[in-house]
């Protein structure tokens, strides 16, 4: 699965960067996130519970940040195991571009899934992924002080 897009967030780039690197903010914004622990400045451990169609799963996984270029960009990669539901792994290149008092967050996600999840079909996976991404950006925008203005 590939997903490319951008979101306009009504906050300066430094504030958006800080939010994207704050485990408390991320825990509150990631749909279904039950825990998110910072193991080091570039490594996090997460537990996320999601439902895709008829399949519910709790994923436990590791997330790594690389190619850090504060406050402009980074690469985030991770892998989660969801027991009999399967696995998910992938990454995203994230770029923040200032635009006046706002920030344009661009992302390019590449992910793979396996197990029962892979049997659900790409349309359901894609639509659920887009819904979860939209929820994340709405929550992030609200958390840092303003609703995101959709640009994608």
C-alpha positions in Angstrom: 0.0 0.0 0.0 1.2 3.5 -0.9 -0.3 6.7 0.3 0.9 10.2 -0.6 -0.6 13.4 0.6 -0.3 16.7 2.4 -2.1 18.5 5.1 -2.1 22.2 6.0 -1.8 22.6 9.8 -2.6 25.9 11.4 0.6 26.2 13.4 4.2 27.3 12.8 6.6 24.6 11.7 8.6 24.5 15.0 5.4 23.7 16.9 4.3 21.0 14.4 7.9 19.5 14.6 7.8 19.4 18.4 4.3 17.8 18.4 5.5 15.1 15.9 8.3 14.3 18.3 6.4 14.3 21.5 5.2 10.8 22.6 2.3 12.2 24.6 1.0 14.2 21.6 1.4 11.2 19.3 -0.3 8.8 21.8 -3.3 11.1 21.9 -3.4 11.5 18.1 -2.8 8.1 16.8 -6.1 6.3 16.4 -6.3 3.3 18.7 -3.0 4.0 20.4 -2.9 2.3 23.8 0.7 3.1 24.7 3.7 4.8 23.2 7.0 4.8 25.0 10.2 6.6 23.9 13.1 4.2 24.3 15.6 6.7 22.9 15.4 10.0 20.9 14.9 7.9 17.8 13.2 4.8 19.0 9.7 4.3 20.2 7.6 1.3 21.3 3.9 1.3 20.6 0.7 -0.7 21.2 -2.1 0.1 18.8 -5.6 -1.5 18.6 -7.4 -1.1 15.3 -10.3 -2.7 13.4 -10.2 -3.1 9.7 -13.5 -4.5 8.4 -14.2 -7.7 10.4 -10.7 -8.0 11.8 -9.7 -6.4 15.1 -6.1 -6.6 16.2 -3.8 -5.2 18.8 -0.4 -4.5 17.2 2.8 -4.3 19.3 5.7 -2.8 17.5 8.8 -0.7 17.3 9.1 2.6 15.5 12.4 4.2 14.4 13.1 7.8 13.3 15.9 8.4 10.9 17.2 11.0 8.4 16.4 13.6 11.0 16.6 17.2 9.6 14.9 19.3 12.4 12.5 21.0 11.9 12.1 20.1 8.3 11.9 16.4 7.8 12.5 12.8 8.9 11.8 9.2 8.0 9.7 7.1 10.3 9.7 3.3 10.0 8.1 0.6 12.0 6.9 -3.0 12.2 4.0 -4.3 14.3 2.8 -7.8 15.0 -0.9 -8.4 15.5 -1.0 -12.1 16.4 -3.3 -14.1 14.2 -4.5 -11.0 12.5 -1.0 -10.6 10.9 1.6 -8.0 10.7 2.1 -4.5 9.3 5.4 -2.9 8.4 6.4 0.2 6.5 7.6 3.7 6.7 6.9 7.3 5.7 9.0 10.3 4.6 7.6 13.3 6.4 8.4 16.9 5.3 7.3 20.2 7.0 7.2 23.3 4.8 6.5 26.7 6.5 3.7 28.7 4.8 3.2 32.0 6.7 1.9 31.1 10.2 0.9 27.6 9.0 2.8 24.4 8.0 2.3 22.1 5.1 3.0 18.5 6.2 3.8 16.3 3.2 4.0 12.5 3.6 4.9 9.5 1.4 3.9 6.2 3.1 4.8 2.8 1.9 3.5 -0.2 3.9 3.0 -3.9 3.7 0.6 -6.2 5.5 0.4 -9.9 6.0 -1.8 -12.5 7.6 -5.6 -12.2 7.8 -5.3 -8.5 7.2 -3.9 -9.1 3.7 -6.9 -11.2 2.8 -9.3 -8.2 3.3 -8.6 -6.6 0.0 -6.8 -3.5 -1.0 -9.9 -1.3 -1.2 -10.9 -1.9 2.4 -7.3 -1.5 3.5 -6.8 1.7 1.5 -10.1 3.3 2.7 -9.4 2.4 6.3 -5.8 3.8 6.1 -7.1 7.1 4.7 -9.7 7.3 7.4 -7.1 6.7 10.1 -4.7 9.2 8.6 -7.5 11.8 8.4 -8.3 11.2 12.1 -4.7 11.5 13.1 -4.3 14.9 11.3 -7.6 16.2 12.7 -6.5 15.2 16.2 -3.0 16.6 15.7 -4.4 19.9 14.4 -6.8 20.1 17.4 -4.0 19.2 19.9 -1.6 21.9 18.7 -4.2 24.7 18.5 -6.1 24.7 15.3 -8.0 22.4 13.1 -6.1 21.3 9.9 -7.4 22.8 6.7 -7.6 19.9 4.2 -5.5 20.3 1.1 -5.4 16.7 -0.2 
